[in-house]
Amino acid sequence: MDLYTLALAGAGAVATVVAAPAVLTAVGFTASGIAAGSVASSLMSVTAVASGGGVSAGSVVAILQSAGAAGIPIVANVVMGAAGAVVGAAAGMASNGTA
């Protein structure tokens, strides 16, 4: 792996970890709850209807709201950073013809 690919892998990891809280807030998973009229409220509605009227603990909506309210746990940051690094490295290899 060349220096360019490593740099893009690092940038992908950092960008993913830094952007995740802003993305959660932008779609409506906020520290004070799910924002009315947001993508998050639509997801909550669909989830509640599908599960018979409530959002169950451990569902995607519950996990995202927990992350929006309390912050993203370190383990999740590590996983997201690794995913961002893979995407960055793939982009680097694709752009310089090594993939």
N, C-alpha and C positions, 0 to 999 in steps of 0.2 A: 504494500500500500504506500503510495507516494505522499509527500507532504501536503499537496493540494487536497487529496482525498481525506487525509487526517484532519486538516483544517475544517473542511466541510462537515465531517462527522462531529467534531467538537462544536461547531456553530449550530448544527442541528440539535444536538443534545441541550445546549444552553437555551436556544430559542424555544424549544418545547417546554422546558421546565419554567421558564420565565413567562411564556404566553399563557400557560394553562389557567392560572387564576383569573386572568383578564377575560379569557374566553368563557369560563364558567359564569362570571359576572355578566358578560355581554348577552348570554343566552337566558339569564334570569335566575341563576342559582346564587343568591346573595347572602351576605352575613345575617340579614334580618329576615330571611325566608325567600320563598319563591315569588318573584315579581309578577304582579298582575299583568295579563296580556302578553306575556313573553313566551318564547319557545318552551321554556321550562314549565310554565303553567299549562301549556298544551300537552306536553309529555305527561305531566301529573294527571291531567284529566283522562287521557287515554289509558294510562296505567290503572287509575282508580276504576274506570268502567270495566276494564278487562279483568280486574281482580274482584269484582263484585261490590265496589263502593269505597274501597280504601287503598292506600299505597302501603304494600307490605314492606316490612323491614328487610333489608338486603336486596331490594329491587334496584334497578339502575337509577331510577329517580331518587330513591332514598340515599344511595351512595353518593350521587352527584350533589344532592342538597347538603349532605354532611360535609363534603369537601368544600362546597361554597360557603358554608357557615363556619366551619372550624379550621379550614385550611387543608391542603393536600398533604397526606402523611408522607414521611420520608421514603418509605418503601415504594409508594406510588410514584414519587418523583424520580426514584432510581429507574423504575420500569419505563416511565415516559422518556427519561433522558436516554436510555438505551435505545428505545424505538426511534427517537429523533436522531441519534447517532447513526443508526442503520440507514435511515432515509438520507441523511447527509452524505454518508459514505457511498451509497448507491448513486446519488446524483453526481458525486465527484468522479466515480469510476465511469459513469455513463458519458459525462462531458469530456473526459480525456481519453476515451476509447479503450479503457481497460476492462469494461464489463461486457 
